[in-house]
Amino acid sequence: MGALSPYWGLYLESLGYQPSEIGLLSAIPMLTKLAAPNIWGVLADVSGKRLSIIRLGAGGACLLFVGIFFRQDYTWLIVVTAAYSFFWNAILAQFEVVTLAYLHVDPHYYSRVRVWGSVGFIVTVVVLGYLLEVIHIRYLPLMIFLFLSGIFFTALSLPADNSSKSTAQPSASFLHIVKQPQVLCFLLTMTLLQLSHGVYYTFYSIYLEDHGYSRTVIGLLWAVGVIAEILIFLKMPLLFRRFSLASLLRMSIFLTVLRWYSIGWFADMLWVLGFVQLLHAFSFGVSHAVAIDYIRQTFEGRAQGQGQALYSAVCFGGGNAIGAYVSGLIWQQKPLWAFGFAVLVAIVSFLFSLFWGGGQSDYGRRSI
């Protein structure tokens, strides 16, 4: 992600693709996320072999990504991106379940485990930002392939998990849980929140480069956001004890509105960009931690894997895909309007969050 999110758009731009084409190519991994996590989630819930699913996903993504080295025409890139991302999207939702199964009676440590993904992102985005000042961006796919290979080999090293034990517990019907108004309201709120992120993940680096910032500075700005994310992950147990899930989510969405507005209208002011990147701690960090905890409490037993997959597919997959594609279309008219679109969508997300009760995390009832 440290290679893809900040630099993939710049790579596609270097190949001569237009904003609408960049938007579609960036949306494809999110579109496959609509189906892939649910398919893999069902397989994992039925078989109980989540680590095997993770390894298969990592290996398939690594193998299929190789196709990008043969051709870079538009149709071929669509095919390769769809193929490798279908397997890549098998990994995260199942790894969330495996992690929570390892933690078992100490799920409040989830954020402290998740923080290492943020550390990896920071190292990658800063180092690549510097390297891409020295070497041509056409080498980016090679770097991505090396990271995918690393995911595969580290997945092989993981010990057997006990997630199958949790999925064997009796639970309410998955569809029965999803149909609950509070759950539907939550999914809609989170989908709109992620939709507003589409322009950021797809065009933020391009926007900054158009405003004269170097790739080193762009990489550092991405890193600032993830450093803030790390710090908030470490403090999530404390926040969960003091605030309700609904309060945390609403505060995060409100700050997300401020973030997109500031990036769009004050891009020439580096100190503003640096400050609002700190808000990534809320627009992603807090909102994601809230979502994982709510899904964990709401989808129990055999529904756990499908619940995590549904959140990954609908909210991240559907939301980001639509956001990336629509922002690409708007970007061709005027880049600033794309950030205006993000502000509007985030406001609508906030309004829907007012109807979500949320509740208190059971972390608040633990001694942390």
Secondary structure, DSSP 8 states (H G I E B T S, - for coil): -TTHHHHHHHHHHHTT--HHHHHHHHHHHHHHHHHHHHHHHHHHHHH--HHHHHHHHHHHHHHHHGGGGT---HHHHHHHHHHHHHHHTTHHHHHHHHHHHHHTT-GGGHHHHHHHHHHHHHHHHHHHHHHHHHS-GGGHHHHHHHHHHHHHHHHHH-----HHHHHTS----HHHHHTSHHHHHHHHHHHHHHHHTHHHHHHHHHHHHHTT--HHHHHHHHHHHHHHHHHHHHHHHHHHHHS-HHHHHHHHHHHHHHHHHHHHH-TT-HHHHHHHHTTHIIIIIIHHHHHHHHHHHHS-GGGHHHHHHHIIIIIIIIHHHHHHHHHHHHHHH-HHHHHHHHHHHHHHHHHHHTT------GGGGS--
